[in-house]
């Protein structure tokens, strides 16, 4: 990358981060005054890990600043790198699925009025529109999938990751910090492969999240909210599908490896609720991995996030060097799963907690 290109990217990064930070300052100032978007102290939820009335609208700043980043590209063709054909006005069209997904969360943040079915419908509309507009279809996972089967599988994966990021959004900086690390990994690999559409989007989204993190971590002046978590989940899934399916130098297992923490958290939660406890998978509880780490080991909100960041570092950044080595990627995935299950069982047995 030339010096002038580096300077341009630094300027864009700082601009988007500053816009995001300014919007968060505005929200934290006026949300309490107006009594909107508040995660109130008197609401009893099993996953509640804070005190005070805190705005849960950080997703608004990420949404607006990221949309600005997309508009900066205007009518440029997006996703023309790698092995795909350019799609005219691709950056602009990305706003369509983003709006569907963001609405599924921000409406819930605003007045808690959306049913789970309505949230799922909006998320599916976002996933389906991304498949139709950008052909974001998983057809290569080490072997080829038929296109229509791959399309259905892609929609399932996108919706799954959308909710996975929301599940790990339990402490100051946890979901956003993990997302930043994943975006950095994607940015490095996409730059190596010359996929500058994915590189640009991952860098600008990372800058938008950094602007949010300045007020969220460590003291939690504002929360990500469902809107922010869903938006991050959608973009991570979308970027990984575009990166791994259009560039044959990279394995789809790279995407699974760097996302293994939120993905396995979802799978294990489903197993724990449906198989072990016989309850609804939609029923919230207080025994997610990050909650147990907080209650039994760390006993500090932001330090719990730091602990889990450190745990994820090898599984997010080592794949940068082995993004086409399926054996190493699978080994890393299995290593994480074993560590997770071992640690979870050890903590659960401490003081005879119940899964």
N, C-alpha and C positions, 0 to 999 in steps of 0.2 A: 504494500500500500504506500502510495506517495505521501510526502509530507503534507501537501495541501489537502489531500483526502482525509488524512488523520485529523487535521485541524477542523475540517468541516464536520466530521463525526463528533469530535469533542464539543464543538459549538452546539450541534443539535442535541447531544446528550445533556448538556448544561441547560439549554433552553427548555427542553421537555421536563427535566427534573425541577427546574425553577417554577414552571407553570403548575406542576403537580403539587409542589410544596405550598405555593400561594393559595391554591384552591383549598387545600387542607386547612390552612390557617383561617380562611374564611368560614369553612364548615365548623371548625371547632369553636369559633367565636359566636356564630349565630344559631347553631343547632340547638344549644341549650336554651337560648333566649326564646326561640320559636317553639321549643318542645317537640322537634321532629327528628327522626333518624336516631333516636336515643336507645341504647341498650340500658334499660333502667335497672337501678339497684334493687328495686322491690320485686322484680320478676324472678321467680324460682325456677331455674332450669338446671338439669343435672350437669350440663357442660359449662356452666357459668364459673369463670375463674377470675372475676374482677370485682371491684367495689366502686360505687359511684355511678352516676349517669353519664355514660360515655357515648359520643356520636359513633354510629356504626355505618358511616357513609364514606369511608376512605375510597371505596370503589369508584365514587363519582370523579375524584381527582385523576385516578388512573384512566378511567374511561375518556374523560374530556382531553387530557393531555396526549393520550395515545391516538385519539381521533385526529388531533391537530398534527401529530407526526405523520399520520396517513395522508392528511390533506396537503402536507408539505410536498408530498410526492405527486399530488394532483392527478393528472391523467396519464402518468407514466405507466408503461406496461409492467405489471408485476409478475413475479414467478416465471421470469423468462430465462433464469439461470438453469444450471444443471441440464437434465435431459428432457425438459418439457418445452412446449411451445409457449411464447408469450401470450398473456391474456390481457387484452386491451382494457384500460381503466381498472386493472386488477386491484390496486390499492384502494380506490374509492369503493369498489364492490365489496371489499372486506368488511365495510361498515355494516352491511346487511346482517350477516350472521352474528356479528358482535352485538348489535342492538337487541336481537332476539334473546341472546344469552344474558346480556346485562339486565334486561327487563325482568327476567325470571328471578333475579336476585334483588334488584333495587326496589321493586314493588313490595317484596317481602320485608325489606329493611324499613320501608316507609310506614307501612301500616299492618304488617303481618296478616295480609288478607288472602294471599295466594294459597290454594290447596296444593298438596304434593303433586297431584295429577296435572294441574295447570303449569306448575314449575317445570315438570318433566316435558310437557308439550312444547313450551317455549324453547327449552334446551334442545329438544329434538328438531324443532324448526331451524334453530341455529346450525346444528350439525348437518341436517339435510341440505340446507342452502349452501353450506361450504362445500359439500360433496358435488352439488350441481354446478355451482359457479366455478370452483377451482379444481374440480376433479381430484379432491383430496381423498383418494381411495387406497386402502391397503390391499395390494395384490401380491406383494413379495414379502414373505416372512421366513425366508430360507427355502421356500418352495412357492410356486405360483398358486394364487387363488383365482377362481373365476371372477370376472369383474363385478357382477351383481352380488355375489356372496361377499366380495371384498367391500362393496359399498355398504351393505348391511352391517358387516363387522366394524367398519369405520365409524358409522353412526353410534353403534354400541360403545366403542372405545372412547369416542369424543365425549359422550354423555357421562360415561364412567369417570373419566379424568376430571370433568367439570365438577362432579360431586366429591371426588377424591381430595381435591385441593380444599374444598369447603370443610371436609371432615378434619383435616389436620390444622384448620384455622382455630386453634384453641388458646394460644398464648401470644404475647406481644412479639411480633416479628417472626413467628414460626412459619406460617404458610408463605408470607412474603419473602422471608429470608431464603427458604428452600427454593422458591420460585426464581429468585435472583440467581442463585447458584446454577440452577438448571438452564436459565437463559444465557448465562455466561458460557456454559458448556456448549450449548447450541450455537452461540455466536462464533466461538472458536472453530468448531467443526465446519460450520457453514462457510466461514472465511477460507478455511483450508481447501474446501471443495469448490470455491468460487461461486457459491450460491448467495449472491448479494441481496436478493429479496428477503430471504430468511435472515440473513445477517442484519439487515437494516431493521426489520421488524423486531428481532430479538433484542437489539441494542436499544431501540427507542422504548420498547415496553419495559426493559430493565430500568431505564432512566425514570420512567413514570412511577415505577414501584419504589425506586430509591427516594423520590420526592415524598412519597407516602411514608416510607420508613423513618424519615427524619422526625416525624411526630408520633409514630407508632412505637418505635423502639428506642429506649427500653421501657419508658414510663407509660405507654398506652394512652396518649392524649386523644387518639382516634383509632377506631377499629376498621378492619378491611370490609366487614359486612359480607352478606351473601352475594351482593352485586359484584364486589371486587374479587371474591374468591372464585365465583363462577366464571368471570371474565378471564382471570388468570388460567384457570383450568382449561377453558376452551382454547385459548391461544397457545398454551404449551402443547396440547394434543394436536392442534392444527399445524403448528410449526414443525413438530416431529414427523407428522405424516408427510408433509410437503418435502422435508429434508431427506427422509429415508426412502421415500418411494420414487423420487425423481432423480436421485443420485445413486447409481448402482454400486458406487464405491463404498457405501455405508450400509451396515446391516440394520434391519428393523429392531434387532435385539439391543442395539445401542439405545434406542428410545425407551424400551422397557427397562433397561438397566438404570438410566439416570432418573427414571420416574418410579423406581421400585418402592420407595418408601410410601408415598401416598397411595399407589395402586395396591400394594399388599395390605395397607391399613384398611382399605375398603373391603378387600377379599376376606381378611381375617375377621373384620367386624360382622360381615354377613354370616360367616361360619359360626362366630360366637353367639350371635343373636338367634339365628334360625335353627342351627343344629344343637348347640349346647343349651341355650336358654329357652328355645321354643317361642320366641317373641317376634314381633314384626321387625323387619330390617330397617324400617323407617322410624322406629322408636329410639329417641336419643338416650344415651346412658353416659356414665361417668367413668368408664374403665377402658377408654382408648389408651394406647401406648403412651402418648405424651402426658395424659392425665396421671397415669400411674407413676411415671418418672417424676412428675411434680410432687405428688402426694407422699411418695415413699423414699425418694432419693434426694432431689434438689431442693424442693420447698421454696422456690423462688420463680416467679413468673418468667422474667426475661432470661434467667440463667438456664431454665429448662429449654428454651428455644436455642440457646447457644450450644447446650449439650447435644441436642438432636441435629443441629447444623454440623457439628464436628463428626457425629456418627455417620452422616451422609456424605461427607467429603470424598472418601475413596470411591463411592459408588456413583458419584456424579462427575468427578474429574479424571479418574483413571480411564474411563471409557474413551476419553478424548484421544488417547494414544492407541487404543485398540478398537476403533469404531467399526472395523470390518472383520474382527476376529471373534467368530461366534462362540468358540470354546471358552475364551477368556471372559466374554460378556456373560455367558450362561453361568460360569463359575462365580463371577461376582454377584449375580442375581441370587444364586443358591446360598452363597455366603451370607448375604444380607438376611435372607429368609431364616436361616439357621440362627443367626445372632438375635434376630427379632423374637423368634419363638422361645429361644433359651432365656433371654432376658425377661420376656413377658411372663413365662411360667415361674421364674425365680421370684419376681415381684409379687405375682398373684399368691404364691404360697406363703409370702411374708404376711404374718398376722391373719392368715386364712381368709383372704379376700375372695370374693366370688366373681367368676367370669360373667 
